[in-house]
Amino acid sequence: MTEIELKEEIEKTRNVLNMAVRERWGSGKVLDISRNLDCLIEEYLEMCNQKVAVGQ
């Protein structure tokens, strides 16, 4: 996944999480979405750290 695609996926997942909280979806579903968002953010940070390490 490219950096741009990853940013878009993070934004999409944030919106879903916000909707899930707003509409009071079950706590298990909210937790699953939150964990997915955490993984996407972690992947994005790793990608950024690799770019910095390479000097881009």
TIMARBA-178954 format. One record per residue (C-alpha): x, y, z. Coordinates in steps of 0.2 Angstrom, whole numbers, padded with zeros to 4 digits, always signed. Layout:
BEGIN
XYZ ...
//
This chain:
BEGIN
+0000+0000+0000 +0007+0017-0004 +0008+0031+0008 -0007+0040+0000 -0018+0024+0000 -0013+0021+0018 -0018+0039+0023 -0035+0037+0014 -0038+0020+0023 -0034+0028+0040 -0046+0043+0036 -0060+0030+0031 -0057+0020+0046 -0058+0035+0057 -0075+0040+0050 -0082+0022+0052 -0076+0022+0070 -0084+0039+0073 -0100+0033+0066 -0099+0017+0077 -0097+0027+0093 -0110+0040+0088 -0123+0026+0083 -0119+0016+0099 -0113+0000+0089 -0109-0014+0101 -0093-0012+0111 -0085-0027+0102 -0087-0020+0085 -0080-0003+0091 -0065-0012+0098 -0062-0021+0082 -0063-0005+0072 -0051+0004+0084 -0039-0010+0083 -0039-0010+0065 -0036+0009+0065 -0021+0007+0077 -0014-0006+0065 -0015+0006+0050 -0008+0020+0060 +0007+0009+0066 +0010+0004+0048 +0010+0022+0043 +0022+0027+0056 +0034+0013+0051 +0033+0019+0033 +0037+0036+0038 +0052+0030+0050 +0059+0020+0035 +0058+0035+0024 +0068+0046+0037 +0080+0032+0040 +0084+0031+0021 +0085+0050+0020 +0070+0053+0009 
//
